Amino acid sequence: MIKQIVFAVILIASIAFFSFTIRRLYHFFKLTRPAFPVRNFGRRFQIMFNVAFGQTKIFRHPFIGSAHAIVFWGFCIILFGSVEMIIDGLFGTERSLKFLGAFYNIFIAAGDVFALLVGISILIFLFRRIFIPIRRFEGIEMKQKSHLDANVALSLILLLMISLLGMNGAYYDHAVRLGQPLFGVYPVSRHLNAIYQGYSIESVHFIYEFFWWLHILLIFIFANILPYSKHFHVFMSVPNVFLSRLDPLGKLTNMDSITREVKLMLDPAVASTVAPADTPPERFGIKDAEDLSWKNYMDSLSCTECGRCTSVCPANITGKRLSPRKIIMDARARMKEKGPRMVKEGTSYDDKKSLLRDYISEEELWACTTCNACAKECPVNINHPSIIVDMRRYLVMEEASAPGELKSVFNNIENNGAPWQFSSEDRMNWAKDIEIRIH
Amino acid sequence: MEHKKIEIPILADLASRGEHPEYLFWVGCAGAFDDRYKKVTRSFAMILSYLKVNYAVLGKEESCTGDPARRAGNEMLYQMQAMQNIERLNSYGVKKILTICPHCFNILKNEYPDLGGHYEVINYLQFLDQCLYEGKLKLDIGGLGNAVITYHDPCYLGRANDIYFEPRSILKKLTHRFVEMERNHSFALCCGAGGAQMFKEAEKGDKEIFIERTEEAIRTDATIIATACPFCMTMITDGLKYKNREEEIKNYDIAELIVQSLNL
């Protein structure tokens, strides 16, 4: 009974703190702008099954991708056992889902095997991070905290797996020795009885209780520190993939506010038919956190700083300052900095700083070729170029700021309908004197 | 061998005679003005004649799609260009558009619909591959001698629009010796010219993107680097010059290779 009460108190505290975190993020989301209407659920589920559950994009790096896929699938399966542990903890039961029979055995057995595989994958990750210099883990945006975050999260997962196997092994050993009925199948942890045999029945029971509590407490701790680190990815990545932008990568989002203005300009007669915007004119493009769309912000929360985007960015590869990962991390960091004040004082709050320039320089923005290598690579379907182009839109349309050569391009397009200074009269020069062999 | 001069049909002329060609060939600014790339436009026009395709061009009525302006953040200028182009295209009742430039292709296909321009936009590689598939176009695999060909994926055909198959399908009918670069298909490295970079100096770095890509192409030991985009062509051709390899390695557009192979 005491165990149940203690468990309930911890569970409620965890849920309360988690709700606080989510509420904070919800308020940040309310500051953001609309992106696209969420339709096409069929296609969204398909993308979610491929990219999230199928891990298709992570497999673009086959070796390390497999290790990540194992961790992801392992989490999905082990979640089943965690749900059971919560039920057991609350109601004082043991193996409460055992009534599921064969299904139960399969899930528990798979969880047991995956615990080992996940543990091995985590060791590979830790080894790589600590001993092998991986280029994509470095960069101007990668601070000490990013590396610490990663190693803490990996160590926690490792402990989660050790405690799960330890608990399962003790359960198995305890039941077998007492001749009690055994629920679930334990292909990996049953071998731990080679160790447990040396202990008394009471000790094994104690070890079981110890690992049970360690495992469930680690889950609660893990869940509550994730949202404060880059590993919020664990929660956000699947929804982010589900809410992917469905357009082809090459398509930029149309600015309807501009369409209204251009229609007025091209045909003043339309003026009477076009309803004036009922809200004050919003800023063109992105200058600061409040100009981000909910999708931009969600992208930033889903990013776990793996650096696949930056490692394929042609500008970054050739030594330019642009790093797509930095753009996403900056968006997240700026919202973290300015968001709480804007929640209190409204989006007009001004701290004399902005995402543009204080975080992201013009040099970075103008270095992008919009080649979409970053977006293609991102395992959670983050769209980096959309933020970059939206920031260029702010620069050009609000500040008339652009590299000189581009200003000439604008002039040329406006005056002679081509980016170069050629007259439209010369458009058919290519077509002179073409001869073709008669067949 | 007998040659015949071909006239490029202008849409306004045909329309005035009440004729409606099946396709509009959208030439693009590079296609009309870039000295090197004009040869590609001519090559594709030759193929269209050879295939007796019923098409026309806008000629002097064509104007920039607005792509460089849009990618550089000038949405206002882009939409003005787009709306004027759409008005013209719609007034001619254009239904199908053929493009050679991937940037024009992407914007006409994906972005004009938002502003009321709905057309069936076909990239020339899709069109040519379809002609090969249907047997309207036949290529002799020995037509280019013993050429070793590699292909540089333009971002706006590849990643932007998932066109990877058609260029390779065509090139493999032109040579037995088709080789891939290390980074190919969706992994392909940009030439460095997209997103309006074509028109400006690159930001400070330790290397030019086009050099990085050209070096990768050279490593395949190909004798021909095939491209399918005017900006890629400028970049790769410059890269070959920079590396002093323009004598042994040639950069051609796929349309030019077809013309060479057919000996048009």
HADDOCK unambig.tbl for C-alpha pairs under 7 A between the chains (distance, minus, plus):
assign (segid A and resid 248 and name CA) (segid B and resid 160 and name CA) 6.07 0.50 0.50
assign (segid A and resid 248 and name CA) (segid B and resid 161 and name CA) 6.21 0.50 0.50
assign (segid A and resid 249 and name CA) (segid B and resid 159 and name CA) 6.75 0.50 0.50
assign (segid A and resid 249 and name CA) (segid B and resid 160 and name CA) 4.66 0.50 0.50
assign (segid A and resid 250 and name CA) (segid B and resid 106 and name CA) 6.53 0.50 0.50
assign (segid A and resid 250 and name CA) (segid B and resid 156 and name CA) 6.30 0.50 0.50
assign (segid A and resid 250 and name CA) (segid B and resid 160 and name CA) 4.00 0.50 0.50
assign (segid A and resid 250 and name CA) (segid B and resid 161 and name CA) 6.52 0.50 0.50
assign (segid A and resid 251 and name CA) (segid B and resid 110 and name CA) 5.65 0.50 0.50
assign (segid A and resid 251 and name CA) (segid B and resid 111 and name CA) 6.12 0.50 0.50
assign (segid A and resid 254 and name CA) (segid B and resid 114 and name CA) 6.69 0.50 0.50
assign (segid A and resid 258 and name CA) (segid B and resid 76 and name CA) 6.11 0.50 0.50
assign (segid A and resid 259 and name CA) (segid B and resid 79 and name CA) 6.76 0.50 0.50
assign (segid A and resid 262 and name CA) (segid B and resid 76 and name CA) 6.92 0.50 0.50
assign (segid A and resid 262 and name CA) (segid B and resid 79 and name CA) 6.85 0.50 0.50
assign (segid A and resid 262 and name CA) (segid B and resid 80 and name CA) 6.20 0.50 0.50
assign (segid A and resid 314 and name CA) (segid B and resid 189 and name CA) 6.48 0.50 0.50
assign (segid A and resid 314 and name CA) (segid B and resid 190 and name CA) 6.36 0.50 0.50
assign (segid A and resid 314 and name CA) (segid B and resid 209 and name CA) 6.28 0.50 0.50
assign (segid A and resid 315 and name CA) (segid B and resid 209 and name CA) 6.95 0.50 0.50
assign (segid A and resid 318 and name CA) (segid B and resid 205 and name CA) 5.99 0.50 0.50
assign (segid A and resid 318 and name CA) (segid B and resid 206 and name CA) 5.72 0.50 0.50
assign (segid A and resid 318 and name CA) (segid B and resid 207 and name CA) 4.88 0.50 0.50
assign (segid A and resid 318 and name CA) (segid B and resid 208 and name CA) 6.34 0.50 0.50
assign (segid A and resid 318 and name CA) (segid B and resid 209 and name CA) 6.10 0.50 0.50
assign (segid A and resid 319 and name CA) (segid B and resid 205 and name CA) 4.25 0.50 0.50
assign (segid A and resid 319 and name CA) (segid B and resid 206 and name CA) 4.93 0.50 0.50
assign (segid A and resid 319 and name CA) (segid B and resid 207 and name CA) 6.59 0.50 0.50
assign (segid A and resid 320 and name CA) (segid B and resid 203 and name CA) 6.36 0.50 0.50
assign (segid A and resid 320 and name CA) (segid B and resid 204 and name CA) 5.83 0.50 0.50
assign (segid A and resid 320 and name CA) (segid B and resid 205 and name CA) 4.30 0.50 0.50
assign (segid A and resid 363 and name CA) (segid B and resid 203 and name CA) 6.78 0.50 0.50
assign (segid A and resid 367 and name CA) (segid B and resid 202 and name CA) 6.76 0.50 0.50
assign (segid A and resid 367 and name CA) (segid B and resid 203 and name CA) 5.69 0.50 0.50
assign (segid A and resid 368 and name CA) (segid B and resid 195 and name CA) 6.86 0.50 0.50
assign (segid A and resid 369 and name CA) (segid B and resid 192 and name CA) 6.20 0.50 0.50
assign (segid A and resid 369 and name CA) (segid B and resid 193 and name CA) 6.40 0.50 0.50
assign (segid A and resid 369 and name CA) (segid B and resid 194 and name CA) 4.58 0.50 0.50
assign (segid A and resid 369 and name CA) (segid B and resid 195 and name CA) 4.46 0.50 0.50
assign (segid A and resid 369 and name CA) (segid B and resid 197 and name CA) 6.09 0.50 0.50
assign (segid A and resid 370 and name CA) (segid B and resid 194 and name CA) 6.09 0.50 0.50
assign (segid A and resid 370 and name CA) (segid B and resid 195 and name CA) 4.94 0.50 0.50
assign (segid A and resid 371 and name CA) (segid B and resid 155 and name CA) 5.33 0.50 0.50
assign (segid A and resid 371 and name CA) (segid B and resid 190 and name CA) 6.05 0.50 0.50
assign (segid A and resid 371 and name CA) (segid B and resid 194 and name CA) 6.37 0.50 0.50
assign (segid A and resid 372 and name CA) (segid B and resid 159 and name CA) 6.65 0.50 0.50
assign (segid A and resid 376 and name CA) (segid B and resid 159 and name CA) 6.86 0.50 0.50
assign (segid A and resid 389 and name CA) (segid B and resid 71 and name CA) 6.53 0.50 0.50
assign (segid A and resid 389 and name CA) (segid B and resid 73 and name CA) 5.95 0.50 0.50
assign (segid A and resid 390 and name CA) (segid B and resid 73 and name CA) 6.98 0.50 0.50
assign (segid A and resid 392 and name CA) (segid B and resid 72 and name CA) 6.35 0.50 0.50
assign (segid A and resid 392 and name CA) (segid B and resid 73 and name CA) 4.63 0.50 0.50
assign (segid A and resid 393 and name CA) (segid B and resid 73 and name CA) 3.87 0.50 0.50
assign (segid A and resid 393 and name CA) (segid B and resid 74 and name CA) 6.05 0.50 0.50
assign (segid A and resid 393 and name CA) (segid B and resid 75 and name CA) 6.85 0.50 0.50
assign (segid A and resid 396 and name CA) (segid B and resid 73 and name CA) 5.82 0.50 0.50
assign (segid A and resid 396 and name CA) (segid B and resid 74 and name CA) 5.95 0.50 0.50
assign (segid A and resid 397 and name CA) (segid B and resid 74 and name CA) 6.42 0.50 0.50
assign (segid A and resid 405 and name CA) (segid B and resid 199 and name CA) 6.46 0.50 0.50
assign (segid A and resid 405 and name CA) (segid B and resid 200 and name CA) 5.40 0.50 0.50
assign (segid A and resid 406 and name CA) (segid B and resid 199 and name CA) 6.61 0.50 0.50
assign (segid A and resid 406 and name CA) (segid B and resid 200 and name CA) 6.57 0.50 0.50
assign (segid A and resid 410 and name CA) (segid B and resid 69 and name CA) 6.24 0.50 0.50
assign (segid A and resid 413 and name CA) (segid B and resid 64 and name CA) 6.61 0.50 0.50
assign (segid A and resid 417 and name CA) (segid B and resid 63 and name CA) 4.72 0.50 0.50
assign (segid A and resid 417 and name CA) (segid B and resid 64 and name CA) 5.10 0.50 0.50
assign (segid A and resid 418 and name CA) (segid B and resid 29 and name CA) 5.88 0.50 0.50
assign (segid A and resid 418 and name CA) (segid B and resid 63 and name CA) 6.40 0.50 0.50
assign (segid A and resid 418 and name CA) (segid B and resid 64 and name CA) 5.00 0.50 0.50
assign (segid A and resid 424 and name CA) (segid B and resid 60 and name CA) 5.46 0.50 0.50
assign (segid A and resid 425 and name CA) (segid B and resid 60 and name CA) 5.83 0.50 0.50
assign (segid A and resid 427 and name CA) (segid B and resid 32 and name CA) 5.23 0.50 0.50
assign (segid A and resid 427 and name CA) (segid B and resid 33 and name CA) 6.81 0.50 0.50
assign (segid A and resid 427 and name CA) (segid B and resid 59 and name CA) 5.99 0.50 0.50
assign (segid A and resid 427 and name CA) (segid B and resid 60 and name CA) 5.44 0.50 0.50
assign (segid A and resid 428 and name CA) (segid B and resid 32 and name CA) 6.58 0.50 0.50
assign (segid A and resid 428 and name CA) (segid B and resid 59 and name CA) 5.68 0.50 0.50
assign (segid A and resid 428 and name CA) (segid B and resid 60 and name CA) 6.73 0.50 0.50
assign (segid A and resid 430 and name CA) (segid B and resid 32 and name CA) 6.04 0.50 0.50
assign (segid A and resid 430 and name CA) (segid B and resid 38 and name CA) 5.59 0.50 0.50
assign (segid A and resid 430 and name CA) (segid B and resid 42 and name CA) 6.72 0.50 0.50
assign (segid A and resid 431 and name CA) (segid B and resid 8 and name CA) 6.39 0.50 0.50
assign (segid A and resid 431 and name CA) (segid B and resid 42 and name CA) 6.65 0.50 0.50
assign (segid A and resid 433 and name CA) (segid B and resid 5 and name CA) 6.56 0.50 0.50
assign (segid A and resid 434 and name CA) (segid B and resid 5 and name CA) 5.70 0.50 0.50
assign (segid A and resid 434 and name CA) (segid B and resid 6 and name CA) 5.70 0.50 0.50
assign (segid A and resid 435 and name CA) (segid B and resid 3 and name CA) 6.01 0.50 0.50
assign (segid A and resid 435 and name CA) (segid B and resid 4 and name CA) 5.29 0.50 0.50
assign (segid A and resid 435 and name CA) (segid B and resid 5 and name CA) 4.26 0.50 0.50
assign (segid A and resid 435 and name CA) (segid B and resid 6 and name CA) 5.81 0.50 0.50
assign (segid A and resid 436 and name CA) (segid B and resid 3 and name CA) 5.36 0.50 0.50
assign (segid A and resid 436 and name CA) (segid B and resid 4 and name CA) 5.35 0.50 0.50
assign (segid A and resid 436 and name CA) (segid B and resid 5 and name CA) 6.33 0.50 0.50
assign (segid A and resid 436 and name CA) (segid B and resid 6 and name CA) 6.93 0.50 0.50
assign (segid A and resid 436 and name CA) (segid B and resid 46 and name CA) 6.54 0.50 0.50
assign (segid A and resid 436 and name CA) (segid B and resid 264 and name CA) 5.44 0.50 0.50
assign (segid A and resid 437 and name CA) (segid B and resid 2 and name CA) 5.87 0.50 0.50
assign (segid A and resid 437 and name CA) (segid B and resid 3 and name CA) 4.28 0.50 0.50
assign (segid A and resid 437 and name CA) (segid B and resid 4 and name CA) 6.22 0.50 0.50
assign (segid A and resid 437 and name CA) (segid B and resid 264 and name CA) 5.08 0.50 0.50
assign (segid A and resid 438 and name CA) (segid B and resid 2 and name CA) 5.78 0.50 0.50
assign (segid A and resid 438 and name CA) (segid B and resid 3 and name CA) 5.50 0.50 0.50
assign (segid A and resid 438 and name CA) (segid B and resid 4 and name CA) 6.37 0.50 0.50
